[in-house]
Amino acid sequence: MRKLVLTLLIIMSFSGLGFAQKTIEPELQNVLNQKGDEMIGVNIIFKSQIDYDILRNVAKNITDKKVRRDALVDELKLFAEKEQAEVMSILNAEAKSMNVADIRSQWMTNYINCKASRDVIYLLSQHPDVMLIGLDQEKNMLWNEKVEKAEQSKGTLTENITKINADDVWEIGYTGNGVIVAVIDTGVNYNHIDLADHLWDGGAEFPNHGYNTYDNNNDPMDHFSHGTHCAGTVCGDGTSGTSTGIAPDATLMCVKALSDEGTGSAYTIQAGMEWAIEHNADVLSLSLGVPTATISEKTLLRNTCVTAMELGVVASVACGNEGNMQWMNPIPNNVRVPGSCPPPWLHPDQADVNPGGLSCVVSVGAVNYYDAAADFTSHGPVTWQSTDYADYAYQPGIGLIRPDVCAPGVNIVSLDFASNDGFATMSGTSMACPAVAGTMALMLEKKPNLTPADVSMILETTAQQLTPNKSNVTGSGRIDALAAIEAVTSGDFRFVNYIINDNNEENGNGNANLNPLEQVKLNVTFNNDSDVAYNNVTAVLKINNVMVRIEDSIAQINSIGANETINIVDEFEFIVDETVQIGSSLGFDVYFYDENNESIGSFRVPVKVYGKQLEYSSVIIKNDDNGNGILEAGETADFGVVFNNKGNEIAVAVEALLSCENAKVTINTNEASFSSIGAESSSVAFFNITLADNISDIFSIPFEIEFKENEQIDAETFSFNYSNTCNVIFELKDDYGDGWGGAALILKFSDGTPDDALTIANGYEKTYTKEISSGVEVTLEWNRGTWDLECSFVVKSDNGTVIYSDGGRFINQGFLFSWVNDCSAQNPNYEMCEGIQNLQLVLPPNPEYPASFTWEAPAESDVLHYEIYRDSRFMGTTEELSYTDMTATGSFYYIYSVRPIYEDCSGMMSHLVADYINDVDENNTIKATIYPNPSQNEFNIVCDNMTRITVYNVMGSKIMDTDVNSSRYNISSLESGVYFINIETTDGNIVRKVVRL
């Protein structure tokens, strides 16, 4: 009898081993064959996975995004708990015997992660609910992406921001506000000041703004660099001086899924995604990937990405940096998982030839700043034939095209983990991926209910196409954030433009710009682009900004016709705070409701904040005693102080008073004029000073300058730091560490100093420091070598200001750049080109149009046109040498400023005062009304005894002149804009303004 029982056990054992060999993944089996009794990390994947139709049925009647997400998460957790129950009971029992540890139930894909002994693994492999048991293997999930410290100029944008036009998206009011982006990486330095004020708030449970799935604790601090750099590209807001983030107001959720060496497992990545989604992340950014992924790793990560898509979450995932390593990871295994997972929307080049399943992944490749594919970016296609998905067949078949899009990923400046205000430079698809994640945040701010498929489709169809078809190197092209935003629509009402009415005597200046501390009315024009008409519509103005207080938010619109243009005039009113940032765009939203209070559309109104920002730049020395342009001991000279206007509004007629308490400085002329200083322009005011005989060659003297502009007085101190010579730093880099191969940067000097050739003989970098005299013109030339594409360089002043940079492309032989070395400069000034001459009023004044003036052209003949300003209000441009302000009627006091605009430079400004008193008897005032105003095709004039009308544009040019034969006039042939109508009557003339839509 005992012999029979033993025989049966042997038979059962061999039978179970055959089943186990199918359930246990080969990589795990190899470990089991080598290990003893120690526990092994495994992923136990179940046969049963949720039917997504169940989730869709739950979701279809829930409109609120968060409520829908919570309901679906609950459904997934209930399913996993039920399906895992039997196996979980076995694991819990074995845990008491110390055969199992660290049991973690996961629900986005139905699996359990744990550590188990060999016997338990074999036992579970025979369980009928288990599909596959895989090794939970620690791998290097990152690539060799070198980190270099980077110094940035204050107030600048990194080049990847401007390359994809993200800054233009900010201009129309979208900055990612309200969108949660989870960066799943090595963690994030959440103390960096460029991130600190827009971190996800996890309350007392998650005080460090995220979670650490690698160490299973609530501290996701980065000690490696990679995650912080990626986070900075998503939403670094420029607090420390340089804006690095594509979506600077997005909410950052920090998820540490990798170790401080960049290692992790499929479980730590999947758990990071699951945690982020459970806590309401809208976008996932994953600059990582599992190398040589096993079937179990592919399965659990793709399952998770499919579930994420069903939950409405989209992910930006790096495709990898192994494009130049085909010998190690050849196609179709060159793209790592999860970057190899399919997108939520299939491009026709894929769908029409070899369709397959979908997931949340937008796979991202890398290009340089010239839109050439980075040599490291991984190449598709990939295939999923070997998994249970069994789709995207390759050879035969085209496989799955990877990546979907690309973004700048070469020499990307972002945040440094080792400093709370520092920057670093890195290259890789890891750097391109967060740029796409940031763009997704911009899109979702505009329309939060975009699906992952919507986001994917818009990104691909608006990308800058680099190849005729979707490519296995650059996908559908390099992303364009502005084009993507413009493709996102919210209903049929389309914003056209806005006008600021700041004719408020107490809190407005009448320049039609929004300035800090103003109370204004917001006039909005929009189109109904549909064939549907609406009646009794309510428009509501909203904004989520503590700097703004809305005084009047409701506008009632009687009717909106199909395809009609509508103007909301003087209905909305608001006040802005004094500390609102100049140059920022305030994103006002207008929501429309029908007579049943049902939402029928919305749009964003981006209102720009205007103002001047004066900053000391440098000093110019003229007419010094020995004529060498250098201020030396004992000399008297004209002391030109250069100030920049970094703002976006003109500083009008700036007068200045210079003072100094240093006994070694005598100020001979202390008053001077900057004239007007244009936006993003510089101007110089010349004083006259004498230095004492005993002053040193190197000195720093504090001065105070008092500005007077339109009766407003401001003061600023600056230090004149002067040295006859100063250092210029040349930082040379080579991407591959093998030297420049004959290439060289040639320096030429105007003072006769011998030419110099700078190069890298071997290695990755070399720094040269050159002492150059003040006033010397330095010219840079390029001598081409064998591999110019890997060469780059940065030229800096000794205070860190970047003078010039180039590289990462085929640089043209010969001249590159030149500048005059200025050892006194604290901030670089804008180029100051020649201004106009002899600006003067036309005298005697024309009683009808007394504000007329003329000027002479600059000696330079390449003027494109002239800009005209009245006080701080931009009036328009003209190519003539005269201007008449048709709107200046009655008595007035205005300051007019004029500057020439060249192809690559703005001229310095000149200004004059127009002070006019109208002595016309006001008892004889003529009354005239124009309606409708604004007008679309025609307008009516109501005025007694009319004889003639003349229409002028804002530049004073006559557009139309006709005798009166009707009260209705057609203007359909005129372009949109502001026009002025001179109405002649038997009692005199009157001017009225009309707006042509």
MOWOSUL-V607112 format. One record per residue. N is the residue number from 1. RES is the residue in one small letter. D_FIRST is the distance of its C-alpha to the first C-alpha in Angstrom with 1 decimal. Layout:
N&RES&D_FIRST  N&RES&D_FIRST
This chain:
1&m&0.0  2&r&3.8  3&k&5.3  4&l&5.2  5&v&6.5  6&l&8.8  7&t&10.0  8&l&10.9  9&l&12.8  10&i&14.6  11&i&15.7  12&m&16.9  13&s&18.6  14&f&20.5  15&s&21.4  16&g&22.9  17&l&24.7  18&g&26.5  19&f&27.6  20&a&28.7  21&q&30.8  22&k&32.8  23&t&33.2  24&i&34.0  25&e&37.4  26&p&37.8  27&e&40.2  28&l&37.6  29&q&34.8  30&n&37.1  31&v&37.5  32&l&33.8  33&n&33.4  34&q&36.0  35&k&35.5  36&g&33.4  37&d&32.5  38&e&36.0  39&m&36.6  40&i&38.1  41&g&40.5  42&v&39.3  43&n&40.6  44&i&38.0  45&i&39.7  46&f&38.6  47&k&38.6  48&s&40.7  49&q&44.4  50&i&47.1  51&d&49.0  52&y&52.6  53&d&54.1  54&i&52.9  55&l&54.9  56&r&57.9  57&n&57.9  58&v&57.9  59&a&60.7  60&k&63.0  61&n&64.8  62&i&65.1  63&t&68.3  64&d&68.2  65&k&66.5  66&k&65.0  67&v&63.8  68&r&62.2  69&r&60.5  70&d&59.2  71&a&57.9  72&l&56.0  73&v&54.5  74&d&53.2  75&e&51.7  76&l&49.9  77&k&48.6  78&l&47.3  79&f&45.5  80&a&44.0  81&e&42.9  82&k&41.2  83&e&39.5  84&q&38.3  85&a&37.0  86&e&33.3  87&v&33.4  88&m&35.9  89&s&33.7  90&i&31.0  91&l&33.7  92&n&35.2  93&a&31.9  94&e&31.3  95&a&35.0  96&k&34.4  97&s&31.9  98&m&34.6  99&n&32.7  100&v&35.4  101&a&39.2  102&d&42.4  103&i&41.0  104&r&43.8  105&s&43.6  106&q&46.1  107&w&47.5  108&m&50.0  109&t&47.1  110&n&43.7  111&y&41.9  112&i&40.8  113&n&41.9  114&c&40.1  115&k&38.7  116&a&35.0  117&s&32.5  118&r&30.5  119&d&27.2  120&v&29.1  121&i&30.9  122&y&27.7  123&l&26.3  124&l&29.6  125&s&29.8  126&q&26.9  127&h&28.8  128&p&30.3  129&d&33.7  130&v&34.2  131&m&36.3  132&l&36.9  133&i&36.6  134&g&39.4  135&l&40.7  136&d&43.4  137&q&45.6  138&e&48.9  139&k&51.6  140&n&55.4  141&m&56.4  142&l&60.1  143&w&62.4  144&n&64.8  145&e&67.7  146&k&70.3  147&v&72.0  148&e&75.8  149&k&78.1  150&a&80.6  151&e&84.0  152&q&85.3  153&s&88.7  154&k&89.2  155&g&89.2  156&t&87.6  157&l&84.9  158&t&82.3  159&e&82.7  160&n&79.4  161&i&80.7  162&t&83.9  163&k&82.3  164&i&80.2  165&n&83.0  166&a&81.2  167&d&84.4  168&d&86.0  169&v&83.3  170&w&84.2  171&e&87.8  172&i&86.8  173&g&85.0  174&y&81.3  175&t&79.7  176&g&76.1  177&n&76.9  178&g&74.1  179&v&71.4  180&i&68.4  181&v&67.3  182&a&64.1  183&v&64.2  184&i&60.7  185&d&61.0  186&t&61.3  187&g&63.0  188&v&66.7  189&n&69.4  190&y&70.2  191&n&73.2  192&h&75.1  193&i&78.3  194&d&78.1  195&l&74.9  196&a&75.3  197&d&77.1  198&h&74.8  199&l&71.3  200&w&68.7  201&d&68.8  202&g&65.3  203&g&66.6  204&a&65.2  205&e&61.6  206&f&62.6  207&p&65.8  208&n&65.8  209&h&66.1  210&g&62.6  211&y&59.1  212&n&57.2  213&t&53.8  214&y&53.3  215&d&53.5  216&n&52.6  217&n&55.9  218&n&59.2  219&d&61.4  220&p&61.8  221&m&64.5  222&d&65.0  223&h&65.2  224&f&65.1  225&s&67.9  226&h&66.3  227&g&65.7  228&t&69.1  229&h&70.8  230&c&69.0  231&a&69.8  232&g&73.5  233&t&73.7  234&v&72.3  235&c&74.6  236&g&76.7  237&d&79.9  238&g&82.4  239&t&83.1  240&s&83.3  241&g&85.8  242&t&83.9  243&s&82.1  244&t&78.8  245&g&77.0  246&i&77.0  247&a&76.5  248&p&78.1  249&d&77.6  250&a&73.9  251&t&71.6  252&l&69.3  253&m&65.7  254&c&64.3  255&v&60.6  256&k&59.2  257&a&56.2  258&l&56.6  259&s&57.0  260&d&60.2  261&e&59.5  262&g&58.9  263&t&55.1  264&g&52.6  265&s&49.7  266&a&49.2  267&y&48.0  268&t&51.1  269&i&53.3  270&q&51.5  271&a&51.5  272&g&55.2  273&m&55.9  274&e&53.9  275&w&55.7  276&a&59.1  277&i&58.6  278&e&57.3  279&h&60.5  280&n&62.8  281&a&63.6  282&d&65.6  283&v&65.4  284&l&62.8  285&s&64.1  286&l&61.5  287&s&63.0  288&l&59.7  289&g&56.9  290&v&53.4  291&p&53.7  292&t&51.3  293&a&49.4  294&t&45.7  295&i&44.5  296&s&43.3  297&e&46.6  298&k&48.5  299&t&46.5  300&l&46.8  301&l&50.5  302&r&51.5  303&n&49.6  304&t&51.7  305&c&54.9  306&v&54.4  307&t&53.8  308&a&56.9  309&m&59.0  310&e&57.8  311&l&58.9  312&g&62.3  313&v&62.0  314&v&63.4  315&a&62.6  316&s&64.7  317&v&62.4  318&a&63.6  319&c&62.6  320&g&62.5  321&n&64.5  322&e&63.0  323&g&65.4  324&n&66.8  325&m&63.3  326&q&62.1  327&w&60.9  328&m&58.3  329&n&57.5  330&p&58.8  331&i&59.3  332&p&57.3  333&n&55.8  334&n&59.1  335&v&59.1  336&r&56.7  337&v&54.6  338&p&55.7  339&g&59.0  340&s&57.4  341&c&56.4  342&p&58.6  343&p&61.7  344&p&62.3  345&w&65.0  346&l&64.9  347&h&68.1  348&p&69.2  349&d&68.8  350&q&65.1  351&a&64.7  352&d&66.6  353&v&64.7  354&n&61.1  355&p&60.3  356&g&57.1  357&g&55.9  358&l&57.9  359&s&57.6  360&c&59.9  361&v&60.7  362&v&64.2  363&s&63.7  364&v&66.7  365&g&68.2  366&a&71.2  367&v&74.7  368&n&77.7  369&y&80.9  370&y&82.3  371&d&79.4  372&a&78.0  373&a&74.2  374&a&73.1  375&d&71.7  376&f&68.5  377&t&67.7  378&s&64.3  379&h&64.5  380&g&62.6  381&p&61.2  382&v&57.5  383&t&54.7  384&w&51.7  385&q&50.0  386&s&46.9  387&t&46.0  388&d&44.9  389&y&48.7  390&a&49.2  391&d&52.9  392&y&56.1  393&a&55.2  394&y&56.9  395&q&57.9  396&p&58.1  397&g&59.6  398&i&61.8  399&g&59.0  400&l&60.0  401&i&63.4  402&r&63.4  403&p&65.3  404&d&67.0  405&v&70.1  406&c&71.5  407&a&73.6  408&p&75.5  409&g&73.2  410&v&75.3  411&n&77.1  412&i&76.4  413&v&77.9  414&s&76.0  415&l&75.1  416&d&74.1  417&f&71.2  418&a&72.9  419&s&76.0  420&n&76.7  421&d&79.6  422&g&79.0  423&f&78.2  424&a&76.2  425&t&76.1  426&m&72.9  427&s&72.1  428&g&69.1  429&t&67.5  430&s&66.6  431&m&70.3  432&a&70.7  433&c&67.8  434&p&69.3  435&a&72.6  436&v&70.9  437&a&69.2  438&g&72.6  439&t&74.1  440&m&71.3  441&a&72.4  442&l&76.0  443&m&75.0  444&l&72.9  445&e&75.7  446&k&77.9  447&k&75.4  448&p&72.3  449&n&70.6  450&l&70.4  451&t&66.9  452&p&65.1  453&a&66.0  454&d&69.7  455&v&69.7  456&s&68.2  457&m&70.4  458&i&73.6  459&l&72.8  460&e&72.3  461&t&75.2  462&t&77.7  463&a&76.8  464&q&79.4  465&q&78.3  466&l&78.0  467&t&76.7  468&p&77.4  469&n&73.8  470&k&70.9  471&s&70.1  472&n&66.9  473&v&69.0  474&t&71.1  475&g&69.7  476&s&72.3  477&g&74.7  478&r&75.8  479&i&75.7  480&d&79.0  481&a&78.6  482&l&82.0  483&a&81.3  484&a&77.9  485&i&79.5  486&e&82.2  487&a&79.6  488&v&78.1  489&t&79.8  490&s&79.8  491&g&81.4  492&d&84.6  493&f&87.0  494&r&87.9  495&f&89.7  496&v&92.9  497&n&94.7  498&y&96.0  499&i&99.4  500&i&100.0  501&n&102.9  502&d&103.9  503&n&107.5  504&n&107.0  505&e&110.0  506&e&108.2  507&n&104.8  508&g&105.2  509&n&107.2  510&g&107.6  511&n&106.2  512&a&103.5  513&n&100.8  514&l&98.4  515&n&99.2  516&p&97.7  517&l&99.0  518&e&100.4  519&q&100.2  520&v&100.1  521&k&99.6  522&l&97.1  523&n&98.1  524&v&95.4  525&t&95.7  526&f&92.8  527&n&92.2  528&n&90.4  529&d&88.8  530&s&87.5  531&d&89.2  532&v&88.6  533&a&91.3  534&y&90.8  535&n&93.0  536&n&93.2  537&v&91.0  538&t&90.4  539&a&90.0  540&v&88.5  541&l&88.8  542&k&86.1  543&i&85.3  544&n&82.7  545&n&84.9  546&v&86.3  547&m&89.4  548&v&90.5  549&r&91.8  550&i&92.3  551&e&95.4  552&d&95.3  553&s&92.0  554&i&92.7  555&a&94.6  556&q&95.2  557&i&95.6  558&n&97.1  559&s&95.9  560&i&94.1  561&g&94.9  562&a&92.7  563&n&93.0  564&e&95.6  565&t&96.4  566&i&96.7  567&n&98.3  568&i&97.5  569&v&100.6  570&d&101.2  571&e&98.4  572&f&95.9  573&e&97.0  574&f&95.4  575&i&96.2  576&v&94.6  577&d&94.3  578&e&96.5  579&t&93.5  580&v&92.0  581&q&91.4  582&i&94.0  583&g&92.6  584&s&89.5  585&s&88.8  586&l&88.3  587&g&85.8  588&f&87.2  589&d&85.2  590&v&87.0  591&y&84.9  592&f&86.2  593&y&85.6  594&d&86.9  595&e&88.6  596&n&85.2  597&n&84.2  598&e&81.6  599&s&81.2  600&i&82.9  601&g&82.9  602&s&83.5  603&f&84.6  604&r&85.2  605&v&88.8  606&p&88.9  607&v&92.0  608&k&93.1  609&v&94.5  610&y&97.7  611&g&99.6  612&k&101.2  613&q&99.6  614&l&102.0  615&e&100.7  616&y&102.7  617&s&102.3  618&s&104.8  619&v&108.4  620&i&110.9  621&i&113.9  622&k&117.1  623&n&120.7  624&d&120.0  625&d&122.8  626&n&121.8  627&g&120.2  628&n&116.9  629&g&114.9  630&i&113.5  631&l&114.5  632&e&115.8  633&a&117.5  634&g&121.0  635&e&120.7  636&t&121.5  637&a&119.5  638&d&118.4  639&f&115.1  640&g&113.0  641&v&110.0  642&v&107.3  643&f&105.2  644&n&102.3  645&n&101.7  646&k&97.9  647&g&98.0  648&n&98.3  649&e&101.7  650&i&105.1  651&a&106.8  652&v&110.3  653&a&113.5  654&v&112.1  655&e&114.8  656&a&114.0  657&l&115.5  658&l&114.5  659&s&114.7  660&c&113.8  661&e&114.2  662&n&114.0  663&a&117.4  664&k&117.1  665&v&117.1  666&t&120.2  667&i&119.7  668&n&122.9  669&t&121.8  670&n&119.2  671&e&119.1  672&a&117.6  673&s&116.0  674&f&112.6  675&s&113.9  676&s&110.9  677&i&107.5  678&g&105.3  679&a&101.5  680&e&99.5  681&s&102.8  682&s&104.9  683&s&108.5  684&v&110.8  685&a&113.6  686&f&116.2  687&f&117.6  688&n&119.7  689&i&119.0  690&t&120.3  691&l&118.2  692&a&119.7  693&d&120.6  694&n&118.2  695&i&115.0  696&s&112.2  697&d&110.9  698&i&107.5  699&f&107.7  700&s&106.2  701&i&108.5  702&p&107.5  703&f&109.5  704&e&109.5  705&i&110.3  706&e&111.2  707&f&110.7  708&k&112.8  709&e&111.7  710&n&113.2  711&e&114.3  712&q&110.8  713&i&110.7  714&d&107.7  715&a&107.5  716&e&105.2  717&t&105.2  718&f&104.4  719&s&104.6  720&f&106.6  721&n&104.5  722&y&106.6  723&s&106.1  724&n&108.0  725&t&104.7  726&c&101.1  727&n&97.7  728&v&96.0  729&i&92.3  730&f&90.7  731&e&86.9  732&l&85.6  733&k&81.9  734&d&80.0  735&d&76.6  736&y&75.1  737&g&76.5  738&d&78.2  739&g&81.8  740&w&84.3  741&g&84.8  742&g&88.6  743&a&89.0  744&a&91.3  745&l&92.9  746&i&96.7  747&l&98.8  748&k&102.6  749&f&105.1  750&s&108.5  751&d&110.1  752&g&109.9  753&t&106.8  754&p&105.2  755&d&102.4  756&d&98.9  757&a&95.6  758&l&92.3  759&t&89.0  760&i&85.5  761&a&85.2  762&n&81.5  763&g&79.0  764&y&78.3  765&e&81.4  766&k&84.8  767&t&87.3  768&y&91.1  769&t&93.6  770&k&97.3  771&e&100.3  772&i&102.6  773&s&106.0  774&s&106.6  775&g&108.3  776&v&107.0  777&e&105.6  778&v&102.3  779&t&101.2  780&l&97.6  781&e&97.1  782&w&94.0  783&n&93.7  784&r&90.8  785&g&88.1  786&t&85.2  787&w&82.6  788&d&84.6  789&l&81.7  790&e&79.9  791&c&83.1  792&s&84.2  793&f&86.6  794&v&88.0  795&v&91.5  796&k&92.1  797&s&94.9  798&d&94.5  799&n&93.8  800&g&90.7  801&t&92.4  802&v&91.2  803&i&94.2  804&y&92.4  805&s&89.0  806&d&87.9  807&g&85.1  808&g&81.8  809&r&83.8  810&f&86.2  811&i&89.2  812&n&92.6  813&q&94.7  814&g&97.8  815&f&98.9  816&l&96.3  817&f&98.0  818&s&100.9  819&w&101.8  820&v&104.5  821&n&103.1  822&d&104.0  823&c&103.2  824&s&104.2  825&a&101.8  826&q&99.3  827&n&98.0  828&p&98.6  829&n&101.2  830&y&101.3  831&e&103.6  832&m&107.1  833&c&109.0  834&e&112.7  835&g&113.9  836&i&116.7  837&q&120.4  838&n&123.1  839&l&121.2  840&q&123.9  841&l&124.8  842&v&127.0  843&l&130.3  844&p&132.0  845&p&128.9  846&n&128.6  847&p&128.9  848&e&126.3  849&y&123.7  850&p&124.9  851&a&121.6  852&s&122.3  853&f&122.1  854&t&122.2  855&w&121.1  856&e&121.3  857&a&118.5  858&p&117.0  859&a&118.2  860&e&114.7  861&s&114.9  862&d&111.2  863&v&111.0  864&l&108.7  865&h&110.0  866&y&111.1  867&e&109.2  868&i&111.2  869&y&110.3  870&r&112.2  871&d&111.3  872&s&107.5  873&r&107.2  874&f&106.5  875&m&109.1  876&g&108.2  877&t&109.2  878&t&112.3  879&e&113.5  880&e&117.1  881&l&119.1  882&s&119.9  883&y&118.2  884&t&119.4  885&d&117.3  886&m&117.9  887&t&116.1  888&a&118.4  889&t&121.0  890&g&123.1  891&s&123.4  892&f&120.6  893&y&119.7  894&y&117.1  895&i&116.1  896&y&115.3  897&s&113.4  898&v&113.1  899&r&111.1  900&p&110.7  901&i&107.3  902&y&106.7  903&e&103.9  904&d&102.0  905&c&103.9  906&s&105.5  907&g&109.1  908&m&110.4  909&m&111.8  910&s&115.4  911&h&116.4  912&l&119.5  913&v&120.4  914&a&121.7  915&d&123.5  916&y&125.3  917&i&127.2  918&n&127.8  919&d&131.2  920&v&130.9  921&d&132.1  922&e&128.8  923&n&130.8  924&n&130.8  925&t&127.1  926&i&125.9  927&k&122.9  928&a&120.4  929&t&116.9  930&i&114.4  931&y&111.5  932&p&108.7  933&n&108.0  934&p&105.6  935&s&106.5  936&q&104.5  937&n&107.1  938&e&110.3  939&f&112.0  940&n&115.0  941&i&117.9  942&v&119.8  943&c&123.0  944&d&126.7  945&n&129.3  946&m&126.9  947&t&128.6  948&r&126.1  949&i&122.5  950&t&121.2  951&v&117.5  952&y&116.4  953&n&113.0  954&v&112.0  955&m&113.7  956&g&117.1  957&s&117.2  958&k&118.8  959&i&116.4  960&m&118.4  961&d&122.0  962&t&123.5  963&d&126.3  964&v&125.3  965&n&125.0  966&s&122.0  967&s&119.9  968&r&116.6  969&y&115.7  970&n&112.9  971&i&110.9  972&s&108.0  973&s&109.1  974&l&108.7  975&e&105.7  976&s&103.7  977&g&105.4  978&v&108.2  979&y&111.7  980&f&115.1  981&i&117.7  982&n&121.3  983&i&123.0  984&e&126.8  985&t&128.9  986&t&132.6  987&d&132.1  988&g&130.3  989&n&126.8  990&i&123.3  991&v&120.0  992&r&116.7  993&k&113.1  994&v&110.7  995&v&107.1  996&r&106.1  997&l&102.4
